[in-house]
């Protein structure tokens, strides 16, 4: 059985598709910095610099989802679901001009998921 670390709601997936149509290839990144803290942000692929400290958690709507390794240490025992909500975040994420922002819902990994993903 294959286990995943990230998923996306239907409403959020529709926004990702809309953004892909407008901006082309995209990338999700979840850092741990100021402003929106650990909110998932989406950027044009060429606008986001990745390095060895960024970990690929999976794909959502064919968009790679990365997290900085320091942030990953806090989240590695959780399953993340990306959702969308009304409101303006304070980031440069592409959904902000739409009056929306991506958020995450999290749950602890099951024992089986944790063994498969973290060992």
N, C-alpha and C positions, 0 to 999 in steps of 0.2 A: 504494500500500500504506500502511495506517495503522499507525503504530508506537505502542506504549504504554510507559510508564515503570514501571508497577506491575502486579503480579499477586498472586493469593492461592492458597494450597494448598487442597485440598478439606477437610482437617480444620479449618483456620482459618476457611474459609467457613461451616462448620457452626456454629462458635462465634459468628460474626457474626450468623447467622440467629437463634440462640438469644437473643443479646443484643437484637436488634431486637424479638423477640416480647415480651421483658420490659420494655424501656426505650423503645421507639418509635424515632423518627428518631435516627440516630447520625452521628458524624463521626470520622474518623481524623485524627490529627495527629502529626507527627514533628518534634520540636524538636531541640535540641542541648544541652539543659541538664544539670543535675546529676541525681542519682538514677539513673534508667534511661538516661541519656545520650540516644542517638539511637534508642531503641526506639519502635516505633509504639504509640500509645496510642489508645484508643477511648473516646469520651465521648458523653453525650446531646447532641444538636445544640445545644440551648439553653444548655448548660453551658460551651461553648467559645466564647471571644471571638476572632474573626479580624479582622485588619486588612490594610492594603495590603502588609505584609511577608510574608504567607502566600501560597504558590503552590499552586494546585490541580494535582496530578500525575495525577489520574484518579479512577475510581470502582472500588470493590471491593464486590461484592454490593449495588450501588446506594448505597453509602456513600462520600461524597467523601473523598479522601485528600489532605491538605494537608501542606506542609513549609514551615518558615520559610525565607525567602530566604537568610539567612546559611548555614543548614545545606545548602540546595540547592546552593550554590556548591561544596561538597565532594562532593555526590552526583550532580551533573547528568550525569556521564558513566557512570552505572550504571543497570542495570535491577534493580528491587527486587521480591522475592517475599516477601509476608507469610506467616508460618507461626505455628504455636502450639506451645508446649512446656509441660511440667509445671514447676511452680515458681512462687514468688511474686516478682513484681517489687516495686519500692519506689515505685510510682506510684499514682495515683488512677484508673487505667484500669479499665474495667468488668469485664474478665475476671479480675482479681486475686482476688476472692472465690471464684472457681471453682477456685482452686489452679493457674491457668494464666497464661501471659503470652505476648503476641505478640512475635515476633522477626522480623528480616529476614535474608534471604539475598540477597546481591548479586553481580552479575557486571558486567563492563564492557560498555557498549553496543558492538555491532558498528559498523564504519565506516559502514555504510548507516544504521543507527539513529541514530548520533551526528549525521550530516549532516542527517537529517530533523528531529530533535528539538532540536538546539542551534544551528541556523543560521537 
